[in-house]
């Protein structure tokens, strides 16, 4: 992918519904060049598709964090099911290494965040945890 392709992808990430004319004008290219480059990016698999971002997808929780969890014994599947049912947990990842599970937490207040941590730590089989608050976003996808 050359620099022009990267600029095109960046423009599409900003607005995937932009017309070929808008993209061409923004990038200083012809419509035909933009169309050809988009087609090649899709054919090579660099662009896999386009999606819709809903308002609730981008509303940020005022308090966000990552909690790494170690699980005792063979309770991972059961605990993953319990975690998946907690609405404050935005994502639940299985992983390897020191931690068995990593969860993204999002709440309205620090008090709510603390309650979620307590709730997770009380799950039978949670052996240890470590939590980091997310302070600012430097790069978003």
Residue frames relative to the residue before (quaternion, step in Angstrom):
aa qw qx qy qz dx dy dz
X 1.0000 0.0000 0.0000 0.0000 0.00 0.00 0.00
X 0.2550 -0.7783 0.5550 0.1460 3.58 -0.68 1.04
X 0.7526 -0.4083 0.2730 0.4386 3.56 -1.33 0.06
X 0.6361 0.5243 -0.3323 0.4583 3.61 1.01 -0.74
X 0.6365 0.5110 -0.3273 0.4761 3.59 0.99 -0.80
X 0.6452 0.5203 -0.3202 0.4588 3.59 0.96 -0.83
X 0.6476 0.5021 -0.3161 0.4782 3.59 1.01 -0.77
X 0.6318 0.5281 -0.3206 0.4681 3.57 1.06 -0.79
X 0.6594 0.4947 -0.3052 0.4768 3.59 0.89 -0.90
X 0.6320 0.5298 -0.3297 0.4596 3.58 0.98 -0.80
X 0.6567 0.4990 -0.3052 0.4761 3.58 0.95 -0.86
X 0.6581 0.5007 -0.3083 0.4703 3.59 1.00 -0.78
X 0.6217 0.5270 -0.3457 0.4651 3.59 1.06 -0.66
X 0.6476 0.5062 -0.3129 0.4759 3.55 1.09 -0.69
X 0.7878 -0.0930 0.0897 0.6022 3.58 1.00 -0.85
X 0.1951 -0.8234 0.5262 0.0841 3.57 -0.04 1.30
X 0.6537 0.5041 -0.3174 0.4668 3.59 1.24 -0.24
X 0.3838 0.7248 -0.4934 0.2898 3.60 1.22 0.06
X 0.4698 -0.6736 0.4944 0.2847 3.55 -1.01 0.82
X 0.6595 -0.4838 0.3867 0.4260 3.55 -1.27 0.29
X 0.6374 0.5317 -0.3262 0.4524 3.59 1.01 -0.80
X 0.6563 0.5041 -0.3119 0.4668 3.59 0.94 -0.87
X 0.6637 0.4980 -0.3009 0.4701 3.58 0.92 -0.90
X 0.6424 0.5263 -0.3215 0.4548 3.58 0.95 -0.87
X 0.6649 0.5014 -0.2963 0.4677 3.57 0.92 -0.91
X 0.6648 0.5177 -0.2939 0.4514 3.57 0.92 -0.93
X 0.7695 0.3730 -0.1784 0.4868 3.57 0.96 -0.90
X 0.4362 -0.7074 0.4549 0.3200 3.58 1.25 -0.16
X 0.5298 0.6004 -0.4072 0.4394 3.56 1.11 0.76
X 0.5397 -0.5716 0.4766 0.3936 3.56 -1.28 0.06
X 0.6426 -0.5120 0.3969 0.4093 3.56 -1.26 0.39
X 0.6403 0.5390 -0.3245 0.4407 3.57 0.95 -0.87
X 0.6501 0.5147 -0.3152 0.4617 3.59 0.96 -0.85
X 0.6448 0.5102 -0.3195 0.4709 3.60 0.95 -0.86
X 0.6590 0.5133 -0.3101 0.4539 3.60 0.89 -0.93
X 0.6654 0.5003 -0.3016 0.4648 3.59 0.89 -0.94
X 0.6731 0.4951 -0.3010 0.4596 3.59 0.89 -0.90
X 0.6423 0.5128 -0.3289 0.4650 3.60 0.98 -0.79
X 0.6413 0.5239 -0.3184 0.4614 3.57 0.97 -0.87
X 0.6720 0.4920 -0.2992 0.4657 3.60 0.90 -0.90
X 0.6343 0.5251 -0.3326 0.4597 3.59 0.99 -0.79
X 0.6686 0.4813 -0.2987 0.4818 3.58 1.01 -0.76
X 0.6631 0.5134 -0.3100 0.4479 3.60 0.91 -0.87
X 0.6840 0.4687 -0.2792 0.4842 3.60 1.04 -0.76
X 0.4986 -0.6675 0.4232 0.3561 3.57 1.22 -0.31
X 0.4066 0.6991 -0.4888 0.3270 3.58 1.23 0.26
X 0.7272 0.2172 -0.1475 0.6343 3.56 1.13 -0.72
X 0.2061 -0.8116 0.5395 0.0879 3.54 -0.59 1.20
X 0.7806 -0.2224 0.1568 0.5627 3.57 1.16 -0.43
X 0.4008 -0.6668 0.5708 0.2624 3.50 -1.37 -0.07
X 0.1051 -0.8174 0.5645 0.0461 3.57 -1.01 0.66
X 0.4578 -0.6430 0.5416 0.2892 3.49 -1.37 0.22
X 0.1820 -0.7558 0.6194 0.1095 3.55 -0.98 0.86
X 0.2593 -0.7846 0.5510 0.1166 3.54 -0.63 1.19
X 0.6696 -0.5083 0.3594 0.4051 3.56 -1.21 0.52
X 0.6866 0.4852 -0.2998 0.4508 3.60 0.87 -0.87
X 0.5755 0.5852 -0.3757 0.4305 3.59 1.23 -0.36
X 0.7779 0.3514 -0.1805 0.4887 3.58 1.03 -0.69
X 0.4778 0.6277 -0.4711 0.3948 3.57 1.23 -0.06
X 0.2418 -0.8018 0.5307 0.1307 3.52 -0.58 1.09
X 0.4484 -0.6370 0.5552 0.2914 3.50 -1.17 0.68
X 0.5172 -0.6528 0.4444 0.3299 3.62 -0.89 0.80
X 0.7700 0.2100 -0.1202 0.5903 3.59 1.10 -0.69
X 0.0438 0.7986 -0.5939 0.0869 3.55 -0.65 1.19
X 0.1038 0.8020 -0.5847 0.0636 3.54 -1.14 0.57
X 0.3520 -0.6820 0.5966 0.2347 3.48 -1.42 0.17
X 0.1076 -0.7777 0.6182 0.0384 3.54 -0.94 0.94
X 0.1883 -0.7574 0.6184 0.0923 3.53 -0.79 1.10
X 0.1112 -0.8251 0.5539 -0.0088 3.57 -0.81 1.05
X 0.1884 -0.7372 0.6393 0.1110 3.54 -1.05 0.91
X 0.1807 -0.7978 0.5720 0.0612 3.54 -0.87 1.03
X 0.3949 -0.7297 0.5212 0.1998 3.50 -0.95 1.02
X 0.8534 0.1368 -0.1022 0.4924 3.56 -0.99 0.84
X 0.7308 -0.4303 0.3323 0.4128 3.52 -1.16 -0.74
X 0.4045 0.7588 -0.4349 0.2672 3.58 1.11 0.55
X 0.3305 0.7955 -0.4714 0.1889 3.57 1.23 0.11
X 0.6705 0.5012 -0.3203 0.4436 3.62 0.81 -0.91
X 0.6592 0.5069 -0.3048 0.4643 3.58 0.94 -0.91
X 0.6836 0.4755 -0.2888 0.4723 3.58 0.88 -0.91
X 0.6099 0.5376 -0.3540 0.4622 3.62 1.01 -0.72
X 0.6411 0.5087 -0.3278 0.4719 3.63 0.98 -0.78
X 0.6555 0.5062 -0.3141 0.4641 3.59 0.95 -0.87
X 0.6617 0.5069 -0.3037 0.4615 3.57 0.93 -0.89
X 0.6483 0.5404 -0.3185 0.4316 3.58 0.96 -0.86
X 0.6739 0.4978 -0.2912 0.4618 3.58 1.18 -0.48
X 0.5829 0.5797 -0.3778 0.4260 3.60 1.23 -0.12
X 0.3968 -0.7710 0.4397 0.2342 3.63 -0.43 1.15
X 0.6370 0.5397 -0.3432 0.4303 3.63 1.09 -0.49
X 0.6179 0.5142 -0.3490 0.4817 3.58 1.24 -0.27
X 0.2929 -0.8062 0.4963 0.1336 3.53 -0.36 1.29
X 0.7812 -0.0079 0.0260 0.6237 3.57 1.10 -0.75
X 0.1344 -0.7583 0.6339 0.0714 3.53 -1.18 0.70
X 0.0761 -0.8162 0.5727 -0.0109 3.56 -0.61 1.19
X 0.2720 -0.6766 0.6455 0.2268 3.54 -1.13 0.64
X 0.0318 -0.8115 0.5827 -0.0285 3.56 -1.02 0.73
X 0.3944 -0.6844 0.5435 0.2840 3.55 -1.28 -0.10
X 0.5973 0.5693 -0.4148 0.3834 3.55 -1.26 0.02
X 0.8308 -0.2086 0.1572 0.4914 3.55 -1.19 -0.58
X 0.7680 0.3107 -0.1579 0.5374 3.58 0.96 -0.86
X 0.3958 -0.7311 0.5137 0.2120 3.55 -1.05 0.83
X 0.7945 0.0991 0.0011 0.5991 3.55 1.09 -0.81
X 0.0897 -0.7476 0.6534 0.0783 3.55 -1.17 0.66
X 0.0830 -0.7992 0.5945 0.0311 3.57 -0.89 0.95
X 0.3063 -0.6897 0.6214 0.2105 3.52 -1.23 0.65
X 0.1361 -0.7974 0.5869 0.0342 3.54 -0.78 1.08
X 0.0018 -0.7866 0.6174 -0.0044 3.57 -1.06 0.78
X 0.0891 0.7996 -0.5864 0.0939 3.58 -0.74 1.06
X 0.5995 -0.5789 0.4244 0.3541 3.54 -1.32 0.23
X 0.8142 0.1151 -0.0331 0.5681 3.60 1.03 -0.71
X 0.6296 -0.5137 0.4167 0.4074 3.55 -1.30 0.24
X 0.6114 0.5512 -0.3510 0.4463 3.58 1.06 -0.71
X 0.6463 0.5006 -0.3110 0.4847 3.59 0.99 -0.85
X 0.6233 0.5428 -0.3274 0.4579 3.57 1.01 -0.85
X 0.6580 0.5137 -0.2967 0.4637 3.57 0.93 -0.95
X 0.6406 0.5248 -0.3236 0.4578 3.59 1.00 -0.78
X 0.6362 0.5138 -0.3273 0.4734 3.58 1.02 -0.78
X 0.6359 0.5237 -0.3346 0.4576 3.59 0.92 -0.85
X 0.6579 0.5089 -0.3066 0.4627 3.57 0.92 -0.91
X 0.6473 0.5277 -0.3121 0.4529 3.56 0.95 -0.89
X 0.6703 0.4837 -0.2995 0.4765 3.59 0.92 -0.87
X 0.6742 0.5126 -0.3006 0.4386 3.59 0.86 -0.92
X 0.6688 0.5053 -0.2959 0.4581 3.60 1.16 -0.56
X 0.4710 0.6657 -0.4580 0.3540 3.61 1.21 -0.15
X 0.4931 -0.6649 0.4805 0.2896 3.55 -0.91 0.98
X 0.7597 0.3296 -0.2676 0.4926 3.56 -0.68 1.11
X 0.5515 0.5537 -0.4195 0.4618 3.60 1.23 -0.18
X 0.2380 -0.8231 0.5104 0.0733 3.52 -0.46 1.29
X 0.7820 -0.1043 0.1131 0.6040 3.59 1.01 -0.84
X 0.0304 -0.7893 0.6121 0.0367 3.54 -1.25 0.38
X 0.0934 -0.7460 0.6552 0.0737 3.49 -1.36 0.37
X 0.1093 -0.8230 0.5573 0.0109 3.55 -0.80 1.02
X 0.0903 -0.7671 0.6333 0.0480 3.55 -1.12 0.78
X 0.3597 -0.6988 0.5772 0.2218 3.53 -0.96 0.92
X 0.3342 -0.7081 0.5814 0.2209 3.57 -1.08 0.75
X 0.2741 -0.8207 0.4871 0.1182 3.56 -0.54 1.19
X 0.7895 -0.1221 0.0976 0.5935 3.58 0.90 -0.86
X 0.3984 -0.6903 0.5519 0.2453 3.54 -1.27 0.47
X 0.2077 -0.7954 0.5625 0.0881 3.57 -0.65 1.13
X 0.7801 -0.0067 0.0118 0.6255 3.55 1.19 -0.61
X 0.0989 -0.7750 0.6227 0.0430 3.54 -0.92 0.95
X 0.5567 -0.6236 0.4260 0.3460 3.56 -1.13 0.58
